[in-house]
Amino acid sequence: MTDDTTDTAESVQEMSLDELREEIEDIDRGIVELIARRTYVADTVAQVKDEKGLPTTDESQEERVMERAEKNAAHFEVDSNLVKAIFRLLIEMNKAEQRESR
């Protein structure tokens, strides 16, 4: 575990169940906010691709995203399969939206 993770784990152990649930609610809200930001940027990428006549799918970019996801999972000691599955879902949803908007 990293020092930040250890510090967080120690402070979490001192919290009550209600406080822990509130912390999860805050984290969930943050996750949704980040998904919204990512979706907005992906929509902008789709517009640029459309204007330049580029294809919806860019496999090399998808591979880079997945490599970053795996690297970040390792850094934060999170199951890389879970992280990659989430990113695969985000990528597929973005591609579906791009196809629909064309």
Contacts in CASP RR format, 6 or more apart in sequence:
PFRMAT RR
TARGET T0000
AUTHOR 0000-0000-0000
METHOD contacts of the structure
MODEL  1
MTDDTTDTAESVQEMSLDELREEIEDIDRGIVELIARRTYVADTVAQVKD
EKGLPTTDESQEERVMERAEKNAAHFEVDSNLVKAIFRLLIEMNKAEQRE
SR
1 9 0 8 1.000
1 77 0 8 1.000
2 75 0 8 1.000
2 76 0 8 1.000
2 77 0 8 1.000
5 76 0 8 1.000
5 77 0 8 1.000
12 20 0 8 1.000
12 23 0 8 1.000
15 23 0 8 1.000
35 90 0 8 1.000
38 90 0 8 1.000
39 94 0 8 1.000
39 97 0 8 1.000
42 94 0 8 1.000
42 97 0 8 1.000
42 98 0 8 1.000
43 94 0 8 1.000
43 97 0 8 1.000
43 101 0 8 1.000
46 56 0 8 1.000
46 94 0 8 1.000
46 97 0 8 1.000
46 98 0 8 1.000
46 101 0 8 1.000
48 54 0 8 1.000
49 55 0 8 1.000
49 56 0 8 1.000
49 98 0 8 1.000
50 98 0 8 1.000
50 101 0 8 1.000
50 102 0 8 1.000
56 95 0 8 1.000
56 98 0 8 1.000
56 99 0 8 1.000
56 102 0 8 1.000
57 95 0 8 1.000
62 91 0 8 1.000
65 87 0 8 1.000
65 91 0 8 1.000
66 84 0 8 1.000
66 87 0 8 1.000
66 88 0 8 1.000
69 80 0 8 1.000
69 83 0 8 1.000
69 84 0 8 1.000
69 86 0 8 1.000
69 87 0 8 1.000
70 80 0 8 1.000
70 83 0 8 1.000
70 84 0 8 1.000
72 78 0 8 1.000
72 83 0 8 1.000
73 79 0 8 1.000
73 80 0 8 1.000
73 82 0 8 1.000
73 83 0 8 1.000
73 84 0 8 1.000
74 80 0 8 1.000
END
